[in-house]
């Protein structure tokens, strides 16, 4: 035992029992009813959910995947066109120029 430390151990605080899941749900519903902003958010979410009910889930999944693929392709092409990396700015070879008068990019070394 160290000479500058106390010999007493700190008391362990009592832990309250965790409420049951049903009690948590009821408590959340009470908080939701008392907060108008949360009630508005829940109403908006339920409206959006009912609006999407007639659309089959497969169409939503396929559309989301297609949109993600298109956005990824656009980003990769834009990134390669505007933010290409020049590995060495001191030695630019003719293949970097490709007949262009200007070279755009970031020198990284």
N, C-alpha and C positions, 0 to 999 in steps of 0.2 A: 504494500500500500504506500502511496506517495505521501510525504509529510505535509504537503500543502493542500491535499484534497480532503474533503469531508468524509467522515467515516459512515455517515448516514446515506442511504440510497434514497433518491427522490421518490415520493409516493406516486404510485401508478394511478392515473385518473380513471374513474369508473366509466365504462363505455355503455352507452345507452343501447338497448336492443334495437336492431334494425327493423323498421316497419315491414309488414308483409306487402307483397306486390299489389294486392288489392287496395290496401291502405294508401300506397303510393299513387295509384291511379286516381283514387278519390281525392287525394290532396291536390293532385295536378288539375283535376277538373274544377276544384274550388278556386285555385289560383287563376285558371283560365277564365272562369266566369267573372272574377273580380277585376281582371285586367282587360280593358277594352281593346288595346292594341293586339294582344294575343288572340282575342276573340275574332277580330277582323282578319288576322292572318289565317286562323283556322277556317273561317268562312271562305276566304280566297282559295285556300288549298282544296277545300271540298268542292268548290265550283270547278276548279281546274280538273279535279279527278273525275267529276261527272261529265265534263266536256270530252274527256279522253276515253270514256267507256265505250262508245260505239266503234272506236278504231281498234282493230285487232292488235294484240301485243306483238305479233310477228312483224307487222308493218312498222310499228314503232321501233323495234329492235333493228330491222333492216335499214330503216331511214336514218337512225342514229349512227349505225356503222358506216353507211354511205357518206353521210355528212362528215363524220370524223376522218374518213379516208380522203375526201376532197380537201378538207382544211389542212390535213397533214401534207398532201401533195403541194398545195399552194404555198404553204410555209416553207417547205424544203426548197422549192424552186426560187422563191423570193430570197431566202437566206443565201442560196448559192449565187444568185445574181447580184445582190447588193452587199453582202457581207462576206465575200470570199476572203480566205486568208492567204496572204503572200508569205511563204515560208522564209524568204530571205529578201529583204528590200534592197540590199546592196548589189545583188546579182539577179537582174530580171532577164530571163531568156526570151527569145523571139516567140516561143510558143505561148508565153504568158500574154504577149501583146495581141496575137492573132489578127494583125492588121489594124488594130485600134490605135487611136492617138492618145487615149487616156486609159489608165489602169486604175480601177477602183478596188479598194480592199484595205485590210488592216495588216500592217507588218507586225508579226508576232515574235520575231527574233532579231 
